[in-house]
Amino acid sequence: MARHYGMDWLRVGAFGLLILYHIGMVFVPWNFHVKSSHVEDWTTLPMMATNAWRLPLLFVVSGYASRALLRRSVGVGGFLANRSWRLLAPLVFGIAVIVPPQSWVELVTKYHYAAGFPYFWLHDYFRFGMLDGIVLPTWNHLWFVGYLWVYTVVLAGLVALVRTEVLQRLFDRAFAGWGVLVIPMLWALAVHAWWFPMAGETHALVDDTMAHFMYVPDFLFGFALARSEPALAALRRYWPVAAVLGLAGFACVVTIEYSWPPSVPTPRWVYRPYGAAHAVQQWGTIAALIGVADRWLNRDAPWRAMLTEAVFPFYIIHQTIIVVVMFWLLPLGLSGNAEFAILVAATVAGCWAFYLGGRAVPLLRPLIGLRAR
């Protein structure tokens, strides 16, 4: 089967967008671990442009990548063992070492926690309880890694117990043509407009039903898409239609958001139309991006292999860099533009240093999500 390099580029772009989104969280009037003094309402507009689809897209491309990993593994057991090591080792390392500075900064800036970071890490972080309303220890942004491992276990069970060849043929038949737009969009409408209108995500795994109803199908869709030329051909053909749907859904979301801002109670009758617009924006944008990537970016380049390897270490470290650097910038009284520029530069530089440094040390490679040499 032909290699679709466009999905590699889409994966790199999706994780790069996530990093930029988390930098933006410092400046929007939404809850985050640390906030700039230059919070602006207008910044919510570019953030809302990605809210509906950025996380589902990550699960789609992760499912797609899992198919290639399964093909290279020695059976389902080898696949599950490899993925468990590659996901759980950095998850445990991240919870124990990478995430703690985020919790400390949040406690200091929001709750006036007085102790320094060494004391916090040695005495308070591993309390397995609450401190000023914050659960410690925690996984913060690494929830995605935990969810991905759970979904991988489910996938391995399905591959072992079900005849995936039959399911693949059914997928090819159902998602060829307009089905690749209609079927996932109907599912998203059911989740966001009917079953869980205006529901949020908890990222706590056991009480995050709405998220699982969305992310598990996204992950499995990506897995099946990796072997489906008919579905990929349909996405290449219909991406302009998908893009129009995504933009129309976003326009409805923005209209509703600005008609009922946070200071104005939202009537309950708005919940379902908002969920429907969210769903249309979500799948329309994802389908358009996959179609564009596979049609226009399906080519190799010297940097592709390194970038696809680097995205996971980048993901592991990026939020800690953002939170800590913003904490250092707070007393300097810089302008919002200067803070943003410094955060972008520091995050990019810190992510590259983390990846290149960890890649060179054999013992650190599995802890930052890289294969052992």
N, C-alpha and C positions, 0 to 999 in steps of 0.2 A: 504494500500500500504506500502511496506517495507521502512524503513528509510535508506537513503543513507548517512551514516556518511562521506563518502569520499568527498562529496561536501562541508561539513563543514570544513574539513581539507584543501581543496583546497581554500576555501574563506580565511581562516586564512593565508595560504601561499601566496595568491595573494596580500593581504594587507601588509604582512611582506615584500614581494619583493618590493612593491611600496615604503615603507619607506627606504629600502636600496638603491633603485634607486634615491630617492631624496637626500640622502647623497652623492651618486656618482655625482649628478649634481654640487656639489661644486667644483669638480676636473676636469670636462670635459670642453673643449673649446666651450661650448654652453652657451647661455644666461641663467642666473639665478639671484636670488635676491642678492646673495653674492657669491664671488668667493675666493677660496684659492689662495695663491701665488704659489702653486705647481700644476698648471694646466698641465696635460699631455695628449698628443694626443692618447697614447695607451689605455687610459681609455674609449675611445669611443667604443672599440670592445665589452666588456661585456655589455655596455649600449645598443648597437645596437642589441645584442642578444635578448633583451626583448622589444624593441621599438614597434615592429609590433603587439604584442599580449597582453601586460600587461593590457592596459586599456579596450580593448574589453572583456578580460576575467573577469574583475571586473563587467562589465554590465551583462555578462552571469550569474555569480554567484549571482548577485543582483536580477536578474529576477527569478532565481531558488528559492532564499530565499523568494521572494515576494509571490510565490505560497503557501508556508507554512503559511505565515502570513495571506493571504486571507482565507485559510481554517480555521484558528482559529478566524477569525473576524465575527462579526454579520452583515452579508450581505456586499454588495459592499460599501455602504455608511459608515459602520463602518470601513472597511478596509481603505478607502480613508481618513477618519478623523484621524485614528490612524497613518497612514503613514505621513500625512501632519504635524501632531504635532511632530512626531519623527524625521522628516527631517527639517522642517522649523524652529523649535525652535533652534536647534544647528546651523543651517545656519545663522540665524540672530545674535545669540550670537557670532558665529565665526567671522562674518564680523565686528561686533562692538568691540570685545575684543581680539580674538585670532589672527586675521590677522594683525592688525595695526603694531605690532613690525616688521613684515616682510617688510612692506612698508617703515618704518622709516629707517631700516638698509640699504635698497636699496638706498634710497635718500642720506644717509650719505656717503656710500662707493662709489657710482657712480657719484653723483651730488654735493657732498660737502655741503649737507644740514647742517646748523650750529646749529639749535635749538635742545634741548634735547627731549626725547620721551614724557614727560608729555605735553610740549608745543605743540608738533606735534599732539598728540592725541586730545587735547582740542581745537586747533585752525585751524589745517590744514587738518586733516584726513577726517572730515565730510564736506568737501567743495563741494562735488558733482560736481567735475570738474577735471581739469588736473593740476598737479604740476610736472614740469620738465619731461613732457611726460608720467607720471604715473597717471592713473585714480584713483581717491579717492572719496569715499571709494571703496574697491574692495573685491572680494572673493578669489583671488589667487587659491590655491589648492582646495578650497571648491567648485569650479565650478562643481565637480562631484556630490556633494550633490544637487545642484540646478538642474542639468540635471536629476538626478535620480527622483526628485520630479515631474518634468514635464512629464517624461516618465511614472511615476506611475499614474498621472492624465489620460494620454492617455490610459493606461492599464485598469484603472477602467471604463472608458467610453466604451471600447471594451467589457469588461466582462458584463457590464450592457445592452448593445445594441445587442450583437451578441451571438448566441448559441455556447458557448465555447465547449460544448460536441462534436458538429459536427466538429469544428476546431481541437479539440484534436485528434479525430479519423483520420482526414486527415493528421495531423502532424505525428501520429504514422505510418501511411501507407507510407508517403513520406520519412521519416527519418529513417525508418528501413533499415538495410542493407547498401549498399554503398551510399545511398542518404544522410546519415548523414555527409559524407565527401564531396560529390560532390556538393550538392545544396548550402550549405553555402560558399564553395570555389568559385563557379561560381559567387555568389553575390559579394564576396570580390573582385574578379577579375574585375567585372563590375565597382565597386566603385573606386578601386585604379588604374586600368590600362586603363579604358575606359572613365568613366565620370569625374574623378578628378585626373588625373595623376600628381604625385608630389605635390599635394595640401596639405597645412598644416591646422592645427586646430587653431581656435581663442579662444575657451573656453569662448566666449562672448554670447552664446545662440542664439541670433537673426541672426547672420551672420556666422553660423558654419554648413553650409549645409552638407558638406562632413562628418563631425562627426556624425550628426544625421542619415544620410543614413547608417552608419555603426553601431552606438550604439543602435538605436531603434530596428533593427532586432536582434542584439545580446541579448538585454534585453528580447524581446519576445520569442526568442529561449530558453533562460534559464527558462522562466516561463513555457513554454510548456514541456520542458525536465523534469521538476519536476514530471510530471504525465505520463511519457512515458517510460515504461519498454523496448519496442522494440528499441527505439533510444539509451537508455543507454546500452542495450545489444550489439548493433552495435558498440558503442564506445569502450566497453570493448574488443570486438573482433578485431577491426581494428586499435587499437591505435599504433601498430608497424608501419603500413603503414603511418598513420598520422605523426608519429615522423620522419620518413624518408623524407616525403614531407616538414615538417617544417625545418629540417636541410638543405635540398637542397635549399629551398627558402632563408634561412639565408646565405648560401654560395654564392648565386648569389648577395644578397644585399651587402655583404662584398666586393666581387669582384668589383662591380660597385662603391662603396664608395671609395675604394682605387685606382681605375683607374681614377676617377675624384674627387680628394680631393677638399675642399672648395676653395683653391687657384687657381683651374683650372675650367674654365667655363664648365658646363655640357651641351653637345649637346642635342637638343630637342628630337632626336630619342631615347635617352636613357630613357626618362620619362616613356614610357609605359612598356618596359621590367622591369624597376625598380619597377613600381607599381605592375606588375604581380608577381615578386619575393616576394615583401612585402605581397601581398595577400596570396600566397601559404604558406609563413612562418607563417602568422597570423593564419589562420584556421587550418593548420596542427598541429601547436603547441598547440592550444586550445583544439582541439579534442584529441590529445595524452594525455594532462594533465588530461582531464576529464576521459578518459578511464583508465589511470593509477590510478587516485584517487579512482574511483569506484571499480576497480578490487583489488587493493592492500591496500587501506587505509580505507576500508568500515568497520570500527570497532570503538567502543566507547572507551573513556579513561577518567580518572578522570578530566583532565585539559581541555577537549574539550569544555564543557559548558562555563567555564570562558573565554577561549580564543575567542570563537565565540561572546561572549558579549563584550569583550574588544576591538575587532578590530575597531569598529566605533569610540570610544573615542581616540584610538591610532591615527586613521586617522585624526581626527579633530586637534590634538595638534602637531603632529610629525614635520610638516614643520616649524612651528614657533620655536620649540626647535632647529632644525638644523640650521636655519638662525641666531638665536640669539647666540648660542654657537660658531658658526664659526666666528661671529663678535667679540666675546670676545677673540677668539684664534688668530686673525690676528696680534695684536701687539707683540705676544709672540715669533714669529719667529721659531716655531717648524717645524720638518720635516713633509712631507706629510703623512708618515705612522703614526706618532704620532697624527696628526690632525684627520686622519680617525678613528683611534682606540678610541680617545676621543669622537668623534662625535657619533660613534656607541654606546658606553657605556652611554653617556649622554642622547641620544635619547631614548634608551631602558628604562633607569631609570626614565627619565622624563615622558614618556608615562605611565609607571606603576603607578607613583605617581599621575598623572592626573586622571587616571581611578579609582584607589583605593580610592583616596581622594574624587573625585566627586561622586562615588558610595555610599559613606557613608553619604552624605549630601542630604536629600530629595529634597531640592529646586534646587540643582545643577544637579540632575540626568537627567531631560529632556533636560537641556542645553548641556549636553555632549553626548546625543543620547541614553540614557538608559530609560527603562520603569519606570514609577512612581511606588513606592512600593504599 
